[in-house]
Amino acid sequence: MSVLMTSMLHAATVCGKNAAYQGSTLSKSCSDPNWLDTGDTSWQLTAATFVGLMSLPGLAVLYGGLVPRKWVVNTMMMAFTGFSGVLVVWVLWGYKMGFGSPIGGGSPNVYNYKYTGNFFANFFNNFVGHPESINAGHAQSGQAALPIGTDVPLQMPTPALAYFQFVFAGITPLLFLGSVLGRIKIQVWMIFVPLWCTFVYTVNAMLMWGGGYWAHEGALDYSGGYVIHLAAGVTGFTAAWVIGPRLAKDRARFHPHSLSLVAVGAGIIWLGWNGFNGGDPYFASADAATAVINTNAATAAALLTWVGWDIFLSKGKKATFGGAVNGMIVGLVAITPCAGYVSGSGALWVGIIDSTIVWFAWTYLQPITLRKVDDAMGVAYTHGIAGFFGGLLVGIFADPHVIIYSSDNGSPITVKGLWYGHPKQLLIQLLAALTIIVYDALATFIILKVISIFTPLRMSDDDLEIGDLAAHDEQAYPPDEGYTRVEALAGGVS
């Protein structure tokens, strides 16, 4: 105890205004600059970890349970390699492309663009940022900021913001992985994901979040209804079309091999979403708490709505666990663009309305589109359509009584939608969504076509018949004789 007290007294003496010894409490670490708030930084890193867990193991386990046994290893392998590929891109050039200074708006770290009446100049000069690394020591120790500016000064270091934004970038390819399972080559996946992150995700992030054109125009996307989920749905659908369908026999019996694994993955994803939406104010704030409770309320409402439609209108008239998981995902996706902008009542309506729309699309439209485009997990529906309408619903239900930030001048920062007298917000949301749809589909098509010049995009039919053993020489569930041989070898060694 005496050693600890001596160390605390020494820290208080040496650090001056950055650390003050008050009785038995050290109010601030001597390592902290004046602008850093330890509570906000801790929450940001915690929220980021929650989102990371949604990918690994969340989506790896969820998709691993949804696929037949012969594709479990391949599914998990692509989840881990995709996540890793995005992280390397992110720290080397991706983060600055999404959250730095736009290429047409100034130098790499200075934004000086002045908007004019020319739409094309405004749009393309605020389209994507300068590609720069964030690995330098000074970059990692500085205060988080955007060259274009933020509503209020951030109180965390750059790596906290960069990592939080990475886990959003990292989960997006894992979402659209569900569209191309059961045929895409692992080598193609490992090339496609970094290219897609570079040329597609960073553009979406800049346009909506980094201060680019649609952010300037007032488009709202609290946590990624457009940047992540609409993008994943569009990309997955386009990629499934370009790559082609699974084997006919796989399409006929591509059933979940373990609903228990699905339940584990789904649970991790649901609770991980507290960080997904709760971290986006960038502060451990009242709005963060609003986003968390709204996220859970909308998800519960959407799940129950989907199950209700299954009971009353589906062919079997039965509640299914797979349907409940679909409803859960739709609710999470729907509230994502709205979470910190709408009231609790608005959140419930978002879950109910979006779940209803997607249920009818899933039930009546998907059987038609599957004949032409083999979107294996229906990502275009549970993420694409859900994200699209979630973004429109924030244009309706955004509530000016929900305070996002309390500014220094006493005027709280809020937004409002059509329901509260701002119908233009709905139009802005629609135009921003159309931008994401058109650009992401076109860019995904081009990237895959370029890759196909050098290598086939899909595994051979012979390898598709076998699955994991052909792709990786591994199985999730090897035959019992494999264990017998291991036991025999162990006995021989002893």
C-alpha positions, 0 to 999 in steps of 0.5 A: 500500500505504501508503494502505491501511495508513493507512486500516486503522489509522485504522479500527481507531482510530476504530471501537474494539471494532467493529474491531481491527487485528491485524497485517495483518488487520482482524477487523471492519469499522467499519460492523458493529454488535456483533451482526452476523456477516459470514460469516452475513450473506454466506452469507444474501445469497449463498443468497438470490441462488441462490434468485433465480436459480432464478426468473430465469432458471431457471424462466423458461428451464425453462418457456420450453423446455417450452412450444411456440414461440408461448408462449415470450415470454408465459411469460418475461413472466409470470415476470418480472412475477410476481417483480417484483409480489411484491417490491413487495408484500413490502417494502411490507407482505408481509414483516411479514404473514409474519414480524412480530407476528400481528394478534391477538397484540399490537401491530405489533412486540410479541408478547404473546399467551398460548395458551389451550385455545381452538383457534379463538382460538389459531389466528386470533390467530396467523394473519397479521401486521400489514401494515407496510413495512420501507422505513424507514431504522431498519428496514433497519439493525437486527438481524433478529429475529421478534417471536415470537422465534427459537431463537437470536439472528440475526446479520444485518441485517433486509434480509438476512432480508427478501430471503432470505424474499422470494425464497421468496415470489417463486418460488412464483407462478412455480411455479404459473404452470406450471398456467395457461400458455397461456390466462391474461391477462397483466393478470389475472396481474399483479393476481392475483399481488400479491393472492395473495401478500398474502392467501395466501402471508403466511398460510402463512409466518406459520402455519409459519415466522413463529411462528404457530399451526402453528409453535407446535404444532411443525409442521416445514417446513425450507424450504417443502415446505408453504409453497411447494410444497404451496401452489403445487400447490393454487393451480395446480390451483385456478386451472387449474380456475377459469380453464378449459382451454387450446385443445383443439388446444394441449392435444393438442400442447403439447410442449416446443420446446427440451429444451436450454433445459429442461436449462439451466433445470433445472440452474440450479434444481438447483444454486440449491436449495443456497441454497434449503435451505442458507440456512434455518438463517440461519447458515453452519453445520454444519446448512447443510452438512447441508441442502446435501448432503441436498438433492443426495443426495435429488434424485439418488435421486429422479431415478434412481428416476423414470428406473427406473420409466420404463424398467421400467413406462412404456408405452414402457419408455424413459428420457426426459429429461423424466422425468428432469427430473420426478424431479429436481424431485420430489426437490428438492421432497421434501427441502425440508421435511426437508433439515436435519432428516434424516440422509443415509440419511433423505434418500435414502429421502425421494427414493426414496419420494416419487419413487415416489409421484409417478411412479405418481400422474403415470402413472395419476392425471394422465390422469384429472384432466386431463379435468377440470382442465387443469394444463398442467405437472402442478404439482399432482403435481411440487410439490403431491403431492411437497411433501405427502408430503415434509412427511409424511416429515419427520414420519417421518425427522426425526433427533434426532442431526442438530443444528440449533443448538448452544444456549448452555446445552449442550442442542442443538436437534433434532427427531425423527419417528415413526422415532425415537419421536415418532409425534405429529409425523406427525399434526402434519404432516398437520394442518398440510398440510390447513390449507394445502390448504383455506385456499389452495384457498378463498382462490385461488378467491375471489381469481380470482372477484373478479377475474373480475367486472371482466375475463375471466380468459383470453385470447380464443380468437382470441388463444390461436390466435396466442399471443405475437404477440397478447399482446405483439407479440413472438416468441421466434423471429421469421421469417427475413425479420424479420432481412432487413429489419433488415439492410436498414435497417442498410445504408441507415443506413450 
